[in-house]
């Protein structure tokens, strides 16, 4: 989920997994795979950066724990 703001300043979290397109027209319009559209204050480049950051976070494996080298105990 990424934090964004509607044009009226209201904050909301967008499910980044559903984003199909991000358009700058000049407002930033986000179209989801379910057909919903959101117009947000953030520039398109910022929305894309937040989505990429989110995806890096969830796709990177966690670092190994100390227990993994001890037979899982």
Biopython code that builds the backbone (N, CA, C, O; Angstrom):
import numpy as np
from Bio.PDB.StructureBuilder import StructureBuilder

atoms = [
    (1, "UNK", "N", (0.851, -1.171, 0.000)),
    (1, "UNK", "CA", (0.000, 0.000, 0.000)),
    (1, "UNK", "C", (0.900, 1.238, 0.000)),
    (1, "UNK", "O", (1.942, 1.266, 0.654)),
    (2, "UNK", "N", (0.479, 2.251, -0.741)),
    (2, "UNK", "CA", (1.234, 3.501, -0.787)),
    (2, "UNK", "C", (0.324, 4.648, -0.369)),
    (2, "UNK", "O", (-0.852, 4.694, -0.728)),
    (3, "UNK", "N", (0.892, 5.567, 0.395)),
    (3, "UNK", "CA", (0.154, 6.731, 0.876)),
    (3, "UNK", "C", (0.115, 7.793, -0.213)),
    (3, "UNK", "O", (1.154, 8.190, -0.741)),
    (4, "UNK", "N", (-1.101, 8.257, -0.549)),
    (4, "UNK", "CA", (-1.301, 9.314, -1.534)),
    (4, "UNK", "C", (-2.333, 10.298, -0.999)),
    (4, "UNK", "O", (-2.929, 10.077, 0.056)),
    (5, "UNK", "N", (-2.537, 11.392, -1.742)),
    (5, "UNK", "CA", (-3.500, 12.421, -1.339)),
    (5, "UNK", "C", (-4.410, 12.783, -2.507)),
    (5, "UNK", "O", (-3.955, 13.027, -3.625)),
    (6, "UNK", "N", (-5.703, 12.809, -2.216)),
    (6, "UNK", "CA", (-6.671, 13.269, -3.215)),
    (6, "UNK", "C", (-6.472, 14.769, -3.431)),
    (6, "UNK", "O", (-5.735, 15.408, -2.680)),
    (7, "UNK", "N", (-7.112, 15.328, -4.437)),
    (7, "UNK", "CA", (-6.959, 16.749, -4.733)),
    (7, "UNK", "C", (-7.397, 17.634, -3.576)),
    (7, "UNK", "O", (-6.874, 18.737, -3.411)),
    (8, "UNK", "N", (-8.359, 17.164, -2.763)),
    (8, "UNK", "CA", (-8.814, 17.958, -1.615)),
    (8, "UNK", "C", (-7.898, 17.808, -0.403)),
    (8, "UNK", "O", (-8.175, 18.378, 0.652)),
    (9, "UNK", "N", (-6.810, 17.048, -0.540)),
    (9, "UNK", "CA", (-5.847, 16.880, 0.539)),
    (9, "UNK", "C", (-6.080, 15.664, 1.414)),
    (9, "UNK", "O", (-5.264, 15.368, 2.287)),
    (10, "UNK", "N", (-7.174, 14.955, 1.198)),
    (10, "UNK", "CA", (-7.476, 13.767, 1.986)),
    (10, "UNK", "C", (-6.466, 12.664, 1.675)),
    (10, "UNK", "O", (-6.241, 12.317, 0.516)),
    (11, "UNK", "N", (-5.863, 12.120, 2.734)),
    (11, "UNK", "CA", (-4.892, 11.040, 2.569)),
    (11, "UNK", "C", (-5.618, 9.705, 2.437)),
    (11, "UNK", "O", (-6.659, 9.488, 3.057)),
    (12, "UNK", "N", (-5.054, 8.812, 1.620)),
    (12, "UNK", "CA", (-5.581, 7.456, 1.511)),
    (12, "UNK", "C", (-4.448, 6.531, 1.086)),
    (12, "UNK", "O", (-3.432, 6.974, 0.550)),
    (13, "UNK", "N", (-4.641, 5.251, 1.334)),
    (13, "UNK", "CA", (-3.663, 4.245, 0.938)),
    (13, "UNK", "C", (-4.177, 3.509, -0.287)),
    (13, "UNK", "O", (-5.305, 3.016, -0.308)),
    (14, "UNK", "N", (-3.335, 3.443, -1.303)),
    (14, "UNK", "CA", (-3.679, 2.795, -2.562)),
    (14, "UNK", "C", (-3.006, 1.429, -2.635)),
    (14, "UNK", "O", (-1.826, 1.295, -2.314)),
    (15, "UNK", "N", (-3.754, 0.424, -3.053)),
    (15, "UNK", "CA", (-3.193, -0.910, -3.249)),
    (15, "UNK", "C", (-2.350, -0.889, -4.526)),
    (15, "UNK", "O", (-2.883, -0.908, -5.635)),
    (16, "UNK", "N", (-1.053, -0.851, -4.354)),
    (16, "UNK", "CA", (-0.133, -0.729, -5.490)),
    (16, "UNK", "C", (-0.169, -1.941, -6.408)),
    (16, "UNK", "O", (0.259, -1.858, -7.559)),
    (17, "UNK", "N", (-0.672, -3.061, -5.916)),
    (17, "UNK", "CA", (-0.745, -4.269, -6.741)),
    (17, "UNK", "C", (-1.790, -4.143, -7.847)),
    (17, "UNK", "O", (-1.747, -4.892, -8.824)),
    (18, "UNK", "N", (-2.720, -3.211, -7.706)),
    (18, "UNK", "CA", (-3.805, -3.065, -8.682)),
    (18, "UNK", "C", (-3.555, -1.977, -9.722)),
    (18, "UNK", "O", (-4.376, -1.797, -10.622)),
    (19, "UNK", "N", (-2.446, -1.250, -9.622)),
    (19, "UNK", "CA", (-2.192, -0.125, -10.528)),
    (19, "UNK", "C", (-1.906, -0.646, -11.928)),
    (19, "UNK", "O", (-1.025, -1.480, -12.139)),
    (20, "UNK", "N", (-2.673, -0.129, -12.873)),
    (20, "UNK", "CA", (-2.484, -0.494, -14.283)),
    (20, "UNK", "C", (-1.744, 0.611, -15.023)),
    (20, "UNK", "O", (-0.788, 0.341, -15.750)),
    (21, "UNK", "N", (-2.189, 1.875, -14.839)),
    (21, "UNK", "CA", (-1.515, 3.000, -15.483)),
    (21, "UNK", "C", (-1.467, 4.196, -14.545)),
    (21, "UNK", "O", (-2.306, 4.353, -13.658)),
    (22, "UNK", "N", (-0.448, 5.044, -14.770)),
    (22, "UNK", "CA", (-0.323, 6.329, -14.086)),
    (22, "UNK", "C", (-0.140, 7.361, -15.188)),
    (22, "UNK", "O", (0.794, 7.272, -15.985)),
    (23, "UNK", "N", (-1.048, 8.350, -15.230)),
    (23, "UNK", "CA", (-1.034, 9.349, -16.298)),
    (23, "UNK", "C", (-0.868, 10.741, -15.703)),
    (23, "UNK", "O", (-1.398, 11.029, -14.630)),
    (24, "UNK", "N", (-0.130, 11.605, -16.402)),
    (24, "UNK", "CA", (-0.010, 13.012, -16.031)),
    (24, "UNK", "C", (-0.756, 13.814, -17.085)),
    (24, "UNK", "O", (-0.291, 13.922, -18.220)),
    (25, "UNK", "N", (-1.939, 14.395, -16.720)),
    (25, "UNK", "CA", (-2.828, 14.975, -17.744)),
    (25, "UNK", "C", (-3.426, 16.346, -17.415)),
    (25, "UNK", "O", (-4.591, 16.423, -17.805)),
    (26, "UNK", "N", (-3.003, 17.371, -16.855)),
    (26, "UNK", "CA", (-1.796, 17.564, -16.054)),
    (26, "UNK", "C", (-1.931, 17.019, -14.635)),
    (26, "UNK", "O", (-0.921, 16.821, -13.959)),
    (27, "UNK", "N", (-3.173, 16.768, -14.162)),
    (27, "UNK", "CA", (-3.313, 16.096, -12.866)),
    (27, "UNK", "C", (-2.847, 14.657, -13.023)),
    (27, "UNK", "O", (-2.849, 14.108, -14.125)),
    (28, "UNK", "N", (-2.451, 14.057, -11.920)),
    (28, "UNK", "CA", (-2.027, 12.660, -11.963)),
    (28, "UNK", "C", (-3.247, 11.772, -11.812)),
    (28, "UNK", "O", (-3.961, 11.843, -10.812)),
    (29, "UNK", "N", (-3.481, 10.932, -12.815)),
    (29, "UNK", "CA", (-4.619, 10.014, -12.817)),
    (29, "UNK", "C", (-4.070, 8.596, -12.733)),
    (29, "UNK", "O", (-3.229, 8.190, -13.534)),
    (30, "UNK", "N", (-4.565, 7.850, -11.742)),
    (30, "UNK", "CA", (-4.158, 6.461, -11.557)),
    (30, "UNK", "C", (-5.344, 5.584, -11.925)),
    (30, "UNK", "O", (-6.442, 5.759, -11.396)),
    (31, "UNK", "N", (-5.120, 4.643, -12.830)),
    (31, "UNK", "CA", (-6.167, 3.710, -13.241)),
    (31, "UNK", "C", (-5.791, 2.331, -12.712)),
    (31, "UNK", "O", (-4.676, 1.852, -12.922)),
    (32, "UNK", "N", (-6.740, 1.703, -12.024)),
    (32, "UNK", "CA", (-6.507, 0.376, -11.465)),
    (32, "UNK", "C", (-7.025, -0.703, -12.405)),
    (32, "UNK", "O", (-7.812, -0.426, -13.311)),
    (33, "UNK", "N", (-6.585, -1.915, -12.188)),
    (33, "UNK", "CA", (-6.996, -3.032, -13.039)),
    (33, "UNK", "C", (-8.487, -3.332, -12.918)),
    (33, "UNK", "O", (-9.052, -3.996, -13.786)),
    (34, "UNK", "N", (-9.134, -2.851, -11.851)),
    (34, "UNK", "CA", (-10.578, -3.054, -11.688)),
    (34, "UNK", "C", (-11.394, -1.911, -12.297)),
    (34, "UNK", "O", (-12.618, -1.883, -12.164)),
    (35, "UNK", "N", (-10.710, -0.960, -12.972)),
    (35, "UNK", "CA", (-11.393, 0.137, -13.635)),
    (35, "UNK", "C", (-11.539, 1.400, -12.806)),
    (35, "UNK", "O", (-11.909, 2.442, -13.348)),
    (36, "UNK", "N", (-11.263, 1.344, -11.513)),
    (36, "UNK", "CA", (-11.366, 2.539, -10.672)),
    (36, "UNK", "C", (-10.271, 3.527, -11.047)),
    (36, "UNK", "O", (-9.159, 3.149, -11.414)),
    (37, "UNK", "N", (-10.624, 4.811, -10.943)),
    (37, "UNK", "CA", (-9.680, 5.885, -11.253)),
    (37, "UNK", "C", (-9.529, 6.783, -10.039)),
    (37, "UNK", "O", (-10.497, 7.065, -9.333)),
    (38, "UNK", "N", (-8.303, 7.227, -9.807)),
    (38, "UNK", "CA", (-8.021, 8.153, -8.713)),
    (38, "UNK", "C", (-7.220, 9.315, -9.270)),
    (38, "UNK", "O", (-6.280, 9.119, -10.040)),
    (39, "UNK", "N", (-7.597, 10.529, -8.878)),
    (39, "UNK", "CA", (-6.831, 11.720, -9.217)),
    (39, "UNK", "C", (-6.145, 12.157, -7.932)),
    (39, "UNK", "O", (-6.797, 12.356, -6.907)),
    (40, "UNK", "N", (-4.817, 12.305, -7.992)),
    (40, "UNK", "CA", (-4.050, 12.596, -6.786)),
    (40, "UNK", "C", (-3.189, 13.839, -6.959)),
    (40, "UNK", "O", (-2.914, 14.279, -8.076)),
    (41, "UNK", "N", (-2.768, 14.399, -5.814)),
    (41, "UNK", "CA", (-1.924, 15.595, -5.815)),
    (41, "UNK", "C", (-0.486, 15.319, -6.237)),
    (41, "UNK", "O", (0.161, 16.160, -6.860)),
    (42, "UNK", "N", (0.004, 14.140, -5.894)),
    (42, "UNK", "CA", (1.401, 13.819, -6.162)),
    (42, "UNK", "C", (1.652, 13.748, -7.668)),
    (42, "UNK", "O", (0.802, 13.268, -8.418)),
    (43, "UNK", "N", (2.826, 14.228, -8.111)),
    (43, "UNK", "CA", (3.173, 14.085, -9.533)),
    (43, "UNK", "C", (3.323, 12.611, -9.905)),
    (43, "UNK", "O", (3.605, 11.775, -9.046)),
    (44, "UNK", "N", (3.133, 12.298, -11.177)),
    (44, "UNK", "CA", (3.211, 10.914, -11.646)),
    (44, "UNK", "C", (4.542, 10.271, -11.275)),
    (44, "UNK", "O", (4.577, 9.101, -10.892)),
    (45, "UNK", "N", (5.627, 11.011, -11.383)),
    (45, "UNK", "CA", (6.951, 10.468, -11.062)),
    (45, "UNK", "C", (7.031, 10.047, -9.600)),
    (45, "UNK", "O", (7.648, 9.031, -9.282)),
    (46, "UNK", "N", (6.412, 10.821, -8.704)),
    (46, "UNK", "CA", (6.411, 10.490, -7.274)),
    (46, "UNK", "C", (5.565, 9.248, -7.008)),
    (46, "UNK", "O", (5.949, 8.395, -6.208)),
    (47, "UNK", "N", (4.427, 9.144, -7.668)),
    (47, "UNK", "CA", (3.572, 7.959, -7.511)),
    (47, "UNK", "C", (4.339, 6.710, -7.950)),
    (47, "UNK", "O", (4.319, 5.692, -7.258)),
    (48, "UNK", "N", (5.001, 6.788, -9.080)),
    (48, "UNK", "CA", (5.768, 5.648, -9.584)),
    (48, "UNK", "C", (6.904, 5.301, -8.628)),
    (48, "UNK", "O", (7.154, 4.124, -8.369)),
    (49, "UNK", "N", (7.596, 6.316, -8.099)),
    (49, "UNK", "CA", (8.681, 6.068, -7.142)),
    (49, "UNK", "C", (8.161, 5.364, -5.893)),
    (49, "UNK", "O", (8.823, 4.468, -5.370)),
    (50, "UNK", "N", (6.992, 5.755, -5.413)),
    (50, "UNK", "CA", (6.424, 5.116, -4.223)),
    (50, "UNK", "C", (6.014, 3.672, -4.507)),
    (50, "UNK", "O", (6.197, 2.793, -3.666)),
    (51, "UNK", "N", (5.462, 3.435, -5.687)),
    (51, "UNK", "CA", (5.078, 2.069, -6.056)),
    (51, "UNK", "C", (6.321, 1.185, -6.162)),
    (51, "UNK", "O", (6.321, 0.054, -5.675)),
    (52, "UNK", "N", (7.377, 1.694, -6.794)),
    (52, "UNK", "CA", (8.613, 0.922, -6.914)),
    (52, "UNK", "C", (9.227, 0.643, -5.547)),
    (52, "UNK", "O", (9.714, -0.461, -5.302)),
    (53, "UNK", "N", (9.207, 1.626, -4.661)),
    (53, "UNK", "CA", (9.727, 1.442, -3.308)),
    (53, "UNK", "C", (8.942, 0.366, -2.569)),
    (53, "UNK", "O", (9.525, -0.481, -1.892)),
    (54, "UNK", "N", (7.619, 0.400, -2.700)),
    (54, "UNK", "CA", (6.754, -0.610, -2.084)),
    (54, "UNK", "C", (7.090, -2.001, -2.620)),
    (54, "UNK", "O", (7.214, -2.957, -1.854)),
    (55, "UNK", "N", (7.234, -2.101, -3.918)),
    (55, "UNK", "CA", (7.507, -3.416, -4.522)),
    (55, "UNK", "C", (8.875, -3.948, -4.125)),
    (55, "UNK", "O", (9.036, -5.151, -3.915)),
    (56, "UNK", "N", (9.859, -3.064, -4.020)),
    (56, "UNK", "CA", (11.179, -3.503, -3.547)),
    (56, "UNK", "C", (11.078, -4.034, -2.119)),
    (56, "UNK", "O", (11.689, -5.047, -1.781)),
    (57, "UNK", "N", (10.313, -3.351, -1.299)),
    (57, "UNK", "CA", (10.153, -3.746, 0.098)),
    (57, "UNK", "C", (9.527, -5.129, 0.227)),
    (57, "UNK", "O", (10.004, -5.952, 1.008)),
    (58, "UNK", "N", (8.463, -5.394, -0.530)),
    (58, "UNK", "CA", (7.779, -6.677, -0.368)),
    (58, "UNK", "C", (8.450, -7.817, -1.121)),
    (58, "UNK", "O", (8.228, -8.982, -0.792)),
    (59, "UNK", "N", (9.267, -7.504, -2.126)),
    (59, "UNK", "CA", (9.899, -8.560, -2.918)),
    (59, "UNK", "C", (11.276, -8.967, -2.415)),
    (59, "UNK", "O", (11.798, -10.002, -2.831)),
    (60, "UNK", "N", (11.878, -8.175, -1.527)),
    (60, "UNK", "CA", (13.184, -8.538, -0.984)),
    (60, "UNK", "C", (13.006, -9.515, 0.160)),
    (60, "UNK", "O", (12.183, -9.288, 1.047)),
    (61, "UNK", "N", (13.768, -10.601, 0.153)),
    (61, "UNK", "CA", (13.659, -11.557, 1.255)),
    (61, "UNK", "C", (14.205, -10.949, 2.542)),
    (61, "UNK", "O", (15.054, -10.058, 2.518)),
    (62, "UNK", "N", (13.703, -11.444, 3.651)),
    (62, "UNK", "CA", (14.197, -11.001, 4.943)),
    (62, "UNK", "C", (15.612, -11.525, 5.151)),
    (62, "UNK", "O", (15.959, -12.587, 4.635)),
    (63, "UNK", "N", (16.438, -10.786, 5.907)),
    (63, "UNK", "CA", (17.789, -11.293, 6.175)),
    (63, "UNK", "C", (17.715, -12.549, 7.037)),
    (63, "UNK", "O", (16.760, -12.727, 7.793)),
    (64, "UNK", "N", (18.714, -13.419, 6.928)),
    (64, "UNK", "CA", (18.692, -14.643, 7.730)),
    (64, "UNK", "C", (18.767, -14.327, 9.216)),
    (64, "UNK", "O", (19.372, -13.334, 9.621)),
    (65, "UNK", "N", (18.153, -15.169, 10.012)),
    (65, "UNK", "CA", (18.207, -15.003, 11.466)),
    (65, "UNK", "C", (19.371, -15.804, 12.020)),
    (65, "UNK", "O", (19.938, -16.647, 11.324)),
    (66, "UNK", "N", (19.724, -15.548, 13.257)),
    (66, "UNK", "CA", (20.804, -16.291, 13.909)),
    (66, "UNK", "C", (20.445, -17.761, 14.071)),
    (66, "UNK", "O", (21.335, -18.608, 14.142)),
    (67, "UNK", "N", (19.163, -18.075, 14.132)),
    (67, "UNK", "CA", (18.726, -19.449, 14.361)),
    (67, "UNK", "C", (18.934, -20.344, 13.147)),
    (67, "UNK", "O", (19.050, -21.561, 13.293)),
    (68, "UNK", "N", (18.983, -19.765, 11.958)),
    (68, "UNK", "CA", (19.105, -20.577, 10.749)),
    (68, "UNK", "C", (20.420, -21.345, 10.693)),
    (68, "UNK", "O", (20.472, -22.426, 10.106)),
    (69, "UNK", "N", (21.464, -20.820, 11.281)),
    (69, "UNK", "CA", (22.750, -21.500, 11.299)),
    (69, "UNK", "C", (22.868, -22.516, 12.422)),
    (69, "UNK", "O", (23.894, -23.185, 12.546)),
    (70, "UNK", "N", (21.824, -22.640, 13.247)),
    (70, "UNK", "CA", (21.860, -23.534, 14.406)),
    (70, "UNK", "C", (20.853, -24.670, 14.276)),
    (70, "UNK", "O", (20.328, -25.148, 15.282)),
    (71, "UNK", "N", (20.584, -25.097, 13.075)),
    (71, "UNK", "CA", (19.661, -26.205, 12.873)),
    (71, "UNK", "C", (18.211, -25.839, 13.103)),
    (71, "UNK", "O", (17.391, -26.724, 13.350)),
    (72, "UNK", "N", (17.863, -24.552, 13.029)),
    (72, "UNK", "CA", (16.473, -24.122, 13.159)),
    (72, "UNK", "C", (15.959, -24.036, 14.577)),
    (72, "UNK", "O", (14.750, -23.936, 14.788)),
    (73, "UNK", "N", (16.831, -24.072, 15.536)),
    (73, "UNK", "CA", (16.381, -23.986, 16.936)),
    (73, "UNK", "C", (16.383, -22.594, 17.449)),
    (73, "UNK", "O", (16.031, -22.362, 18.606)),
]
sb = StructureBuilder()
sb.init_structure("model")
sb.init_model(0)
sb.init_chain("A")
sb.init_seg("    ")
for serial, (resi, resn, name, xyz) in enumerate(atoms, 1):
    if name == "N":
        sb.init_residue(resn, " ", resi, " ")
    sb.init_atom(name, np.array(xyz, "f"), 0.0, 1.0, " ", f" {name:<3s}", serial, name[0])
structure = sb.get_structure()
